[in-house]
Amino acid sequence: MLVVGDVVTDVVARHRGPLAPGTDTAAAIRTVPGGAGANVACWAAYWGDAEVRLLGRVGEDAAAWHTRELAACGVSPLLVVDPRAPTGTVICLVDQDAAAERTFLTDSGASLRLEPADWSDALLDGVARLHLSGYLLFGEPGRAFVAVALRAARARAVPVSVDPASAGFLARLGADRFLSLVEGVDILLPSRDEACLLTGLPGAAEAAARLSRRVPLVVSKQGAEGALLARAGRVCARVPAVAATPLDSTGAGDAFTGAFLTALMAGADPEHAAAGGCRAGALAVRQVGGRPPPPV
C-alpha cells in the first residue's frame, strides 16, 4: 500500500477543564510524531502484513527524526525534504474532562507543499492500494498533486481511498469542490462531522447514504458509536465501537483507517475490516499521540 499525506510534529497538551485566558493552565505536554497520512501508514503496518510506503513532505529541521520514527513503525518512508518550509507542527489541546476531546492549532508547513513534481508513476509499482490524506486538498500544490496521482492510479487500475481529514479545513474548501476533486475514488472514510458537512444533512446515517451515491463505498467513522458502511445510497452495515477509556483521542480516526485498509487488502469483507478499525481506534485513544504502541 502507498499512503500519501501529511507528516507533522504533534505537541500534545493534556489539560483538565477550560483553558484560563491570560494566565497559566496546568498541562502534561509531550512532543510526538504525527500527521494524518503518517499515522494511517503506521497503523496499517502495525495491523497487517502488507508492505506500507509513505510519501510526504517535511522540512530539513525534522526530516531525520521523522524518517527514523516511520521506519520504527515498519513503514518505508519516502520523504521529500523541502528546502524552504519547516516541518508542519500541530498543537493538540486535549481536554481530559471532555472525553479526551482534542482541538488542533495547525501550522501545515511543508506538508501542504507536496506537488506534482514529487510524483512518479513508478511509485505505484507493486502497489495494490493508494490512500490519500484529505489534507493534500487544502493547498493548491496538493490539489494538483492529487489530480496527477488519481490519473496514474486509474491508468493502472489501482483502487484509491481518501480520508477527508479535517472538518474545519473542509468547510473552507467547500463540499462540492472536495467531492469533485476526489471523483473516481472507490472508498471514502469521513468522520460523522465530515459526512454531514459534505452533504448538508444532519443525520449520520442519511449523510453516509447520500455520499454512497457518489462513491462506491462510504465508511463513516462515528467515534464512540462505531462505524457506518454505506453503498448505493443506503447504509448496509452498522459496526459497534469497542469500549475504551480515552486518554487522548488524537489519531483515533487514523488508526481506524489504517487498520480497515490493511484488513481489506488481506481479504476481509468491509464489515469485518471496519470491526478491526474500531478495535484499532479503541487502542489508539488509550495512549498519548496518534501512532501505534511500541512493540513489547
Protein Blocks (a to p, Z undefined) as FASTA:
>chain_A
ZZddddddddddddehjddehiacddddddddedjklmmmmmmmmmmmbdcdddddddfk
lmmmmmmmmmmnopacdddddfkbccddddddddfklgoiacddddfkjmlmgcfklpcf
klmgopabdcddfklmmcfklmmmmmmmmmmmmmnopacdddehiaklmmmnopklmmmm
mgoiabdcddfklmmmmnopabfklmmmmmmmmbmbacddehjnopaddeehiafbdcdd
dddddfblghklmmmmmmmmmmmmnopafklmmmmmmmmmmmmmmpgcjbdcddZZ
